[in-house]
């Protein structure tokens, strides 16, 4: 664990205090907010377009991707 300090305006502090009354402490609220934000970061590795562009970029094959072939290239349609 690391100890840190931050400055809050009065409204931010009041909001944190009200949340802390339900969750136990201001520190617990801040840690929860950070963990929540970290968990929402998108994992783009499952995105078919990203996979296609990284693994099999258009133009790397004999046959290039076009607007007409993109659905087939990405989704096998």
N, C-alpha and C positions, 0 to 999 in steps of 0.2 A: 504494500500500500504506500501511496505517496500522499503527503499532506499538501494542500494548496489553499490559496486565499483568492477571493474574488470580490469585486466591488459591485454592489447592486443598488439600483435606485429604490426609493421607498416602495413603489408599487410592486416591483419584483420581489422585494423582501417580504412584503405582506402576503403576496400570493404563495411564496415558498412556505412561509410560516403556516398558512391555512392548510396547505397540502401536508405539511409535516405533522399537523395534529391528527391526521388520518393515517399517515404512513410511518410515524415514529420519530423521524428526525429530518432536518433540512438536508443533511448529508445523504440520507437514504433517498430522498426525493431527487436530488441532483444525480446520484449514481443511477437511479432508475431512468431518468430522462436520457442520460448518456447511453446507457445500455439499449434503450428503446430506439434511439437514433442510429446506433451502430447496427442494430438488427434490421432496420429498414433499408439499409444500403442494398441496392439491387445487385444480384448476381447475374450478370449478363451472359454468362457462359451457356445458359439454356436457350438463349435467343437464337432462332434459326438464322436470322440475317447476320448476326455477329459471327456465328460459327462458319457460315458460308464465306463471309469476307475474310476471315482469318485463315481458315483451312483450305478453302478452294475458291480463291478470289476470282472474280470475273476476269476472263482473258488469260487465265493460266492454262486452260485446256485448248484442245484443237478448236472446240466450239465455244464461242463466247456467250456469256449471259446477255440477254437483251431484255427490254421491258416485256416482250412477249413470252420469254422463257423463264422469267424470274420466279413465278409461282412453281413451276416444275423444278427448277434448280433448288429452291428453298424447301419446298414442302412435298416434293415428289408427286405433284398433281399432273 
